[in-house]
């Protein structure tokens, strides 16, 4: 028989190839196939020998001591039901072998599972609970005198169909408040026919100028797109039930809001259009603080439109309710002595369809004559609407006094310039007993007189008060 160094070499071995072996039991040399040698190596070194341990705890808080052994263990745990807590006491570290494994399987959930190290320095990666039908594997490392988790359940817990899971503990899953039935998603309640339903308050935040909430319609056939709809179902409806769109603004931070200052914008409703390149503002409605809110709350509301590419304020509602067009041109005064609707006080608008002047007021007529005996007072009033004017003079004669107007010499002047006609004119109203209250314009003089054919004077007695009104005239 040739020695081994005299044999030819081969790079390919098959299962039927033979190897010489010394059989210690018989004291002689024999042959063994490569397949026989492989099976022996796998059995002796690659497959550990497991000792089977079974336990059936009946009470929560159970403790299961594992035996003192260097063998790997297969622990079959069959509790009588779900266990809230349980403890596994590991084999003593002094007797544990390098590479020793513990495979644990449980038929019931152990919600809180703990391990007693029993001399080991640590147990790394162990779960804090294990679900029904799950298994885990521990392996001992003699150099670090520690156990390591090599396999463990991916999750622990149970859930309800259509509920999205959430981690209720570091290794435990349960139901979240989000539901998905395959066609709709809801948060905090039952899904409806809409894609998403939120029960309760929803908040969209943005850390910069990006949009907090976007509603996008990609349909080219929709005649109307309700990007935001709010429904209010109040049951037995009360007057205080309302659907509210609220824009809340503060200085400071979300955690520590601070009071607004005068000039701060509080909120806006903005309409944008696309010009083929980008979106631009078309119209806005916005509210602005007009005071420092820490002291007193006051605000104004603005309406803006766009002309020739420029968006500007067109209408303002003041804190007291005045309505103003453009800049401080009040058209409605909600309080004070001037309350009511206001028209333009600046005549001369060339548009004939615009009522470009409205004015009313009082004046003190000047009496030009010598007919006062005692105390007589004169008060004038006027009203102008467009180019039409109505005016009057009230004469009051005090006690023990009298007033005589001489038609040939006396007159009243000092009428406001806003109601003086531009052309020479004369007009009058009958005041009784044939007398006429005349207004006339001659040159630059605008006067009022009393006139009656054949009577030189018009007289008033003590205690009399009479208002004389001229007919409406054009200026």
C-alpha positions in Angstrom: 0.0 0.0 0.0 1.6 3.3 -1.0 2.1 6.1 1.5 -0.2 9.2 1.3 2.5 11.3 -0.2 2.8 8.9 -3.1 -0.9 9.2 -4.1 -2.1 11.3 -7.0 -4.0 14.5 -6.1 -7.7 15.3 -6.8 -9.7 18.5 -6.5 -13.1 16.9 -6.6 -14.6 14.7 -3.8 -17.9 12.8 -4.1 -20.0 11.3 -1.4 -18.9 7.8 -2.3 -15.2 8.6 -2.0 -13.4 6.7 0.8 -11.3 7.9 3.7 -9.2 5.8 6.0 -10.2 6.0 9.6 -8.9 4.3 12.8 -11.7 2.7 14.7 -10.7 2.9 18.4 -13.3 0.3 19.4 -11.8 -2.5 17.3 -8.2 -1.2 17.2 -7.8 -1.4 13.5 -8.0 0.8 10.4 -11.1 0.9 8.2 -12.6 3.0 5.4 -15.5 5.5 5.6 -17.3 7.4 2.7 -17.3 11.2 2.5 -21.1 11.2 3.1 -20.6 9.3 6.3 -18.0 11.7 7.6 -20.2 14.7 6.7 -23.2 13.4 8.6 -21.0 12.8 11.7 -19.5 16.3 11.6 -23.0 17.9 11.3 -24.4 15.9 14.1 -21.5 16.3 16.5 -20.5 20.0 16.0 -23.2 21.9 14.0 -26.4 20.7 15.7 -26.4 21.3 19.4 -28.1 18.8 21.7 -31.2 20.4 23.3 -32.7 19.4 26.6 -36.4 19.7 26.6 -38.1 21.7 29.5 -41.8 22.1 29.7 -43.8 24.3 32.0 -47.5 25.2 32.3 -47.9 28.3 34.6 -51.4 28.9 36.0 -50.9 32.2 37.7 -49.5 35.6 36.6 -46.2 36.4 38.2 -44.9 32.9 37.7 -41.1 32.1 38.0 -39.5 29.3 35.9 -35.9 28.4 37.0 -33.9 26.7 34.3 -31.6 23.7 35.3 -27.9 23.9 35.9 -26.5 22.5 32.7 -24.1 23.2 29.8 -26.5 21.7 27.3 -28.7 23.9 25.1 -32.3 24.0 26.3 -35.7 24.0 24.4 -38.2 25.6 26.8 -41.8 24.8 25.9 -44.1 27.2 27.8 -47.8 26.4 27.8 -49.6 28.8 30.3 -53.2 28.2 30.9 -54.0 31.7 29.6 -52.5 35.1 29.0 -50.1 36.0 31.7 -49.6 39.6 32.8 -46.1 38.9 34.1 -43.6 36.1 34.2 -39.9 35.5 35.0 -37.3 33.0 33.5 -34.3 32.2 35.7 -31.3 31.5 33.4 -28.9 28.7 34.1 -26.0 29.6 36.5 -23.3 31.4 34.5 -20.6 29.2 36.2 -22.0 26.1 34.5 -23.0 27.6 31.2 -21.0 26.6 28.1 -19.7 28.8 25.4 -22.3 28.9 22.6 -25.0 27.3 24.8 -28.5 28.3 23.5 -32.0 28.6 25.0 -34.9 28.4 22.7 -38.2 29.6 24.3 -41.6 29.0 22.8 -44.9 30.1 24.4 -48.4 29.1 23.5 -49.9 32.1 25.4 -49.0 35.8 25.6 -46.8 36.9 28.5 -47.3 40.7 28.5 -44.4 41.5 30.8 -41.5 39.0 30.5 -38.3 39.3 32.6 -35.2 37.3 33.1 -33.0 36.6 36.1 -29.3 36.7 35.1 -28.1 34.2 37.7 -24.4 35.3 37.6 -24.3 36.5 34.0 -23.2 40.1 33.5 -26.0 41.0 31.1 -28.8 39.8 28.8 -28.6 41.8 25.6 -31.6 42.5 23.3 -34.2 40.5 25.2 -37.9 41.5 24.7 -40.0 42.8 27.6 -42.9 40.7 26.5 -43.8 37.8 24.1 -47.0 37.1 22.2 -48.8 33.9 21.8 -47.2 31.5 19.3 -43.9 33.4 19.3 -40.4 32.1 20.1 -37.0 33.6 20.9 -33.4 32.3 21.1 -30.7 33.3 23.7 -27.0 32.4 23.2 -24.3 32.5 25.9 -20.8 34.0 25.3 -18.3 32.8 27.8 -15.7 35.6 27.1 -18.2 38.4 28.1 -20.1 36.1 30.5 -23.3 37.5 29.0 -26.4 36.2 27.1 -27.4 37.6 23.7 -30.7 37.5 22.0 -30.2 36.1 18.5 -33.8 35.8 17.5 -37.0 37.3 19.0 -40.6 38.2 18.0 -41.0 41.1 15.7 -43.9 42.4 17.7 -46.1 41.6 20.7 -49.7 42.3 21.1 -53.0 41.9 19.3 -55.2 44.2 17.3 -58.6 44.9 15.7 -59.2 44.5 12.0 -59.0 47.8 10.0 -57.2 49.6 12.8 -53.6 50.7 12.1 -51.3 49.4 14.8 -49.2 51.5 17.1 -46.4 50.7 19.7 -48.0 50.7 23.1 -44.7 49.7 24.6 -41.1 49.4 23.2 -42.0 45.9 21.9 -45.8 45.8 22.1 -48.3 46.6 19.4 -51.9 47.6 19.9 -54.7 49.6 18.2 -54.2 53.2 17.2 -57.0 55.8 16.6 -56.5 55.5 12.8 -58.7 53.1 10.8 -58.5 52.1 7.2 -61.3 50.0 5.7 -59.8 49.8 2.2 -61.7 52.7 0.7 -61.6 55.4 3.4 -59.4 56.4 6.4 -60.6 58.0 9.6 -58.9 59.4 12.7 -60.7 59.0 16.0 -63.9 57.5 14.7 -65.7 55.3 12.1 -64.7 55.9 8.4 -67.3 57.7 6.3 -67.8 57.9 2.6 -65.0 60.5 2.3 -61.4 59.5 1.7 -60.4 61.0 5.1 -62.5 61.9 8.1 -61.1 63.5 11.2 -63.1 63.4 14.5 -62.2 66.3 16.7 -59.7 69.1 16.0 -57.2 68.9 13.1 -54.2 71.1 13.0 -51.8 71.8 10.1 -48.6 73.6 11.0 -45.8 75.0 8.8 -42.4 76.0 10.1 -41.8 78.4 7.2 -43.8 80.1 4.4 -45.0 76.7 3.0 -48.7 75.9 3.0 -50.1 74.2 6.1 -53.0 72.6 4.2 -53.5 72.1 0.5 -56.7 71.2 -1.3 -55.9 70.3 -4.9 -58.4 69.6 -7.7 -57.0 67.9 -10.9 -60.3 67.4 -12.6 -60.9 69.6 -15.7 -64.6 68.8 -15.8 -65.6 69.8 -12.3 -67.9 72.9 -12.4 -67.3 73.5 -8.7 -64.5 72.3 -6.5 -65.3 72.5 -2.8 -61.7 72.7 -1.5 -62.9 73.2 2.1 -66.4 72.4 3.5 -67.6 72.6 7.1 -70.8 70.9 8.3 -72.4 71.7 11.6 -75.0 69.1 12.9 -76.2 70.5 16.2 -79.1 68.2 17.0 -81.6 70.4 18.8 -80.2 73.5 17.1 -79.6 76.6 19.2 -78.9 80.2 18.3 -75.3 79.7 19.5 -74.6 76.8 17.1 -72.5 78.0 14.2 -69.9 76.7 11.7 -66.7 78.7 12.2 -63.6 79.2 10.1 -61.1 80.7 12.5 -57.7 82.2 11.9 -55.9 82.7 15.2 -52.8 84.8 15.3 -50.4 85.7 18.1 -46.9 86.9 18.6 -44.4 84.7 20.5 -44.4 80.9 20.0 -47.0 78.1 19.9 -46.0 77.2 23.5 -45.9 80.8 24.7 -48.1 83.1 22.6 -47.8 86.8 23.1 -50.2 89.8 22.5 -50.6 91.4 19.1 -49.3 94.9 18.5 -51.0 97.7 16.5 -50.5 97.1 12.8 -50.2 93.3 13.0 -52.2 91.3 10.5 -54.6 88.9 12.3 -55.8 86.8 9.4 -56.6 86.8 5.7 -58.7 85.2 3.0 -56.7 85.3 -0.3 -57.7 84.5 -3.9 -54.9 83.6 -6.4 -54.9 83.1 -10.1 -52.4 81.8 -12.6 -51.0 83.9 -15.5 -49.4 81.1 -17.4 -46.1 81.4 -15.4 -47.0 81.4 -11.7 -49.8 82.1 -9.2 -50.4 85.7 -8.2 -52.8 87.4 -5.7 -56.1 88.5 -7.3 -58.1 89.7 -4.3 -57.7 89.6 -0.5 -59.8 90.1 2.6 -57.7 90.7 5.7 -58.0 91.8 9.3 -55.5 94.0 11.1 -55.0 95.1 14.7 -55.4 98.8 15.3 -54.2 98.7 19.0 -51.8 96.9 21.2 -54.0 94.0 22.3 -52.4 93.6 25.8 -54.1 96.9 26.6 -57.3 96.9 24.5 -58.6 95.0 21.5 -59.4 96.8 18.3 -59.3 95.8 14.6 -60.2 96.8 11.1 -61.1 94.8 8.0 -59.7 95.5 4.5 -60.9 94.4 1.1 -58.3 94.4 -1.8 -58.6 93.8 -5.5 -56.0 93.8 -8.3 -55.8 96.3 -11.2 -53.0 96.4 -13.8 -51.0 93.8 -11.8 -51.2 95.8 -8.5 -53.2 94.6 -5.6 -54.3 97.5 -3.3 -56.8 98.3 -0.6 -60.2 99.3 -2.0 -62.5 99.3 1.0 -62.0 99.5 4.8 -64.3 98.9 7.7 -62.9 100.8 10.7 -63.0 99.6 14.4 -66.2 101.6 15.0 -67.9 100.4 11.9 -67.3 103.2 9.4 -67.1 102.1 5.8 -64.4 103.8 3.7 -63.5 103.6 0.1 -59.9 103.9 -1.0 -58.1 106.0 1.7 -60.2 107.6 4.4 -63.1 108.5 2.1 -65.9 107.6 4.4 -69.1 106.4 2.8 -70.9 105.2 5.9 -70.4 106.7 9.4 -71.5 104.3 12.1 -71.2 106.6 15.1 -70.9 110.1 16.3 -72.8 113.2 15.2 -72.1 112.3 11.5 -73.6 108.8 11.6 -75.2 107.5 8.4 -74.5 107.2 4.7 -72.0 109.7 3.3 -71.6 110.7 -0.3 -68.7 112.5 -2.0 -68.1 116.0 -0.6 -65.9 117.0 -3.6 -68.0 118.1 -6.6 -66.7 118.1 -10.1 -66.7 114.4 -11.0 -67.2 114.3 -14.8 -69.2 111.1 -14.7 -72.9 112.0 -14.9 -73.8 108.7 -13.3 -72.0 109.5 -10.1 -73.6 111.5 -7.4 -70.4 113.5 -6.7 -71.6 115.9 -3.9 -73.5 115.6 -0.7 -73.4 118.2 2.0 -75.6 119.6 4.8 -75.1 122.0 7.6 -76.0 125.2 9.3 -74.9 128.8 8.9 -75.6 132.2 10.5 -77.3 134.6 8.1 -76.2 138.2 8.3 -79.1 140.7 8.4 -78.4 143.9 6.5 -81.0 146.5 7.7 -82.3 148.5 10.6 -85.5 146.6 11.5 -84.4 145.0 14.8 -85.9 146.2 18.0 -84.6 144.3 21.1 -83.3 140.8 20.5 -83.8 138.9 17.2 -81.7 135.9 16.2 -81.2 134.3 12.8 -80.3 130.7 12.0 -79.7 129.1 8.6 -79.8 125.5 7.4 -79.0 123.9 4.0 -78.8 120.6 2.3 -77.1 119.8 -1.0 -77.6 116.6 -3.0 -75.6 116.7 -6.2 -76.3 120.1 -7.8 -79.6 120.6 -6.0 -79.9 122.8 -2.9 -82.6 123.5 -0.3 -82.0 126.3 2.2 -84.0 128.0 5.0 -83.7 130.9 7.5 -85.3 130.8 10.9 -86.1 134.2 12.5 -86.8 134.2 16.3 -88.1 137.4 18.0 -87.6 137.6 21.7 -90.0 139.0 24.3 -90.4 142.8 24.2 -88.8 142.8 20.8 -89.8 143.2 17.2 -88.5 142.7 13.7 -89.4 144.7 10.5 -87.9 143.8 7.1 -88.0 146.7 4.6 -88.1 145.2 1.1 -86.5 148.2 -0.6 -83.3 148.3 1.5 -82.9 145.1 3.7 -81.4 141.7 2.8 -79.8 138.5 4.3 -76.3 137.4 3.2 -73.4 135.2 4.4 -74.6 132.0 2.7 -72.0 129.1 2.5 -70.0 129.1 -0.7 -71.0 125.5 -1.4 -74.6 126.5 -2.0 -74.1 129.7 -4.0 -75.4 129.4 -7.6 -72.8 129.8 -10.3 -75.2 132.0 -12.5 -77.4 135.0 -11.8 -80.8 133.8 -10.6 -83.9 134.6 -8.7 -86.4 132.3 -7.0 -89.0 132.5 -4.3 -91.5 130.8 -2.1 -94.9 132.1 -0.9 -94.8 132.6 2.8 -98.3 133.8 3.4 -100.5 137.0 2.9 -99.0 137.6 -0.5 -95.4 137.8 0.8 -92.6 135.9 -1.1 -89.3 134.8 0.4 -86.8 135.4 -2.3 -83.3 134.2 -3.0 -81.4 135.9 -5.8 -77.9 136.0 -7.2 -76.6 139.1 -8.9 -72.9 139.3 -9.7 -71.0 138.0 -6.6 -73.8 138.8 -4.2 -76.2 136.1 -3.1 -79.0 137.4 -0.9 -82.4 136.6 0.6 -85.3 139.2 0.8 -88.9 139.4 1.7 -91.0 141.0 -1.1 -94.7 141.9 -1.7 -96.1 144.1 -4.3 -97.5 147.3 -2.8 -96.2 146.6 0.8 -92.8 148.1 1.8 -92.3 146.1 5.0 -92.7 142.6 6.5 -93.1 142.6 10.3 -92.9 140.0 13.2 -94.1 140.5 16.7 -92.5 139.7 20.1 -92.2 135.9 20.8 -92.7 134.8 17.1 -90.4 132.2 15.5 -90.8 131.4 11.8 -88.8 129.3 9.4 -88.7 130.6 5.9 -87.7 128.0 3.2 -86.7 128.8 -0.3 -87.5 126.5 -3.2 -85.0 123.9 -4.3 -82.6 125.4 -6.8 -79.7 124.3 -9.0 -76.1 125.6 -8.6 
